[in-house]
Amino acid sequence: MSSVKHARAKQDHRVIQKRPFSFLDCIQTDRISVEQVRSAMNVWLDTAELPPSARRQRYEDELEKQEYYQRRNRQAWASHTKTRLARLTALGIDVTQIKSCLTDTAEK
């Protein structure tokens, strides 16, 4: 019984050492929402006890879902940006001439 517990502990240790979101590495993203992180983490935790083939399928399903949301978020961002620029232009505001209120901290 002791050797079984020891083997299980070693296996758990290996699983914890792996990056939990490695199955999402192929998503091209510069932004990811808290909900997307939560969803990916839930899949990773839920599949810890599953056989590799079932785990792989759940990862692929999650990846498809994440890609869908990334695509929709990019589409929404582009649409909202276009609308915002049109509204500002209608108000006579040239966004290329607006001074930034952000300071450049790289020089300090």
N, C-alpha and C positions, 0 to 999 in steps of 0.2 A: 504494500500500500504506500509506503514511504517513497519508493522509487517512482511510482505513478505520479504522486504529488510533485516530486522533484522534476520529472519530465514535463509535466504541465506548467510548472513555474518557468522552466526554460523556454517553453513554447510561448507563453504569455510575454516573456521578456523580449523575444524576437519580434513578436507582433507589435509591441509598444515601440520598439526601435524603428520600425518602418514609418515612413511619412504617411499620415492618414489620408492625404489628398492626392497621393501619387497617381491615382486613376483619373484625376482631373487635369493632369499636366498638359494634355493636348488642347485644352481650351485656350484660345488666344484672347486674353483679357487684360485690361489695365484697371478694371473696376470689378469688384465682386461684392454683392450685398451681404449683410449679416444673415439674411434668410437663406442665401445660397450656401454660406458656410455652415449654418445650422443643419440644413438638409444633407449636405455631404457628410458632415460629422455623424449624423444619425444613421446614415447608410453604413458608414464604416463601423460604427459601434454595433449595429444590428446584425452585421454579417460576420462578426468575429468568430462565431461558433459554427458557421455554415461550411460545408465542403467547398473546396476551391472553385469548382464549376458553378455552383449556385452563387457564390460570392462574386465571381466574375460577371455573371448575368446581372446581378443587382448593380454592380459598378457601371456596367454598360447602360443600363436603364437610367441610372442617375446622370451619367454623362450626357445622354440624349436630352434629358430634362434640363440640365445646366446649359447645354448649347442652345436650346430653344430660348431660355430666359436671357442668355447673353445676346442672342440675335434680336430679340424683342427690345431689350434695353438699348442696344445700339440704334435701332430704328426709332425708338421714342426719343432718345437724345438728339438725333439728327432733326427730327420733326420739331421738337421743342426749341432747339437752337434756331432753326429757320423762322419759326413763328416769333421768337423773341427779337431776332434781328429785324424782321419786318416791322414789328411794333415800334422799335426804337427808331428805325429809319422814318416811319410815319410821323414820329414826334420831332423829327429834324435832328436826331442824335447820330453822329458819325462815330461808330464804335471804334474805328481805327485811330481816332483822335483823343479818346478818353485816356486820361492818365491813370496809372495803376496806383492804388493805395497800399499795395504790398511793397515792403522794403526788401531790397536785395541783401539777404543776410550772408551771402557767399563772400562778399567783400570784407566782412568783419573778421 
